[in-house]
Amino acid sequence: MRLFAAVLPPEDVAQELAAEVTGLRRLPGADALRWTGRPGWHYTLAFYGEVDDGLVPGLAARLERAAHRTAPFPLAVRGGGQFGGGRALWAGAEGDLATLRLLAERAEAAARKAGVPMGEHRRYKAHLTVARSREDVDVRPYLDALAEFRGRTWTVDELTLVRSNLPRSGVPGEQPRYETVARWSLGAAG
């Protein structure tokens, strides 16, 4: 199954971001982007790709330990950025980014220890993807609009293992479906 570890924003934070994205979608050229739906909004900590079913229990046990060793921390959706010449437009994060990065490193280490092939390590960049494109897009107007955006601060208190079900219908614009496989409270080990 195709898996990743993530921090999910609470519903009211997603609603704040949804209001901002509604405004972005009214900007000229917005139809050149494929906008990510609210069910897909998350801060990926570690992307695992296709994971053999036999490795999932070990991964889950290690993620649980990683969550328990990480204290809850404040986070807010803030600003934005892009990857790949405008091929990915994202909302950023503000708050205890050091702990968010630590949790991402622990989520990656959990996979490696569980035998999940991870490829090369990349420095973690907190981002929540709001739109994608198959071609380079000038996203400056969107970045300008996102620059002033700041959602409310919430306490991240959970690590989530998510299954990604890719679209299969061939219908243009169909979004992946995300399914929570497991969730663990942060700092539960005391």
Buried (B, 14 or more C-beta within 10 A) or exposed (E): BBBBBBBBBBEEBBEBBBEBBEEBBEEEEBEBBEBBBBEBBBBBBBBBBEBEEEBBEBBBEBBBBBBBBBEBBEBBBBBBBBEEEBBBBBBBBBBBBEBBBBBBBBBBBBBBBBEBEEEEEEEBBBBBBBBBBEEEBEBEEBBEBBEEBBBEBBEBBBBBBBBBEEEEEEEEEEBBBBEEBBBBEBEBEE
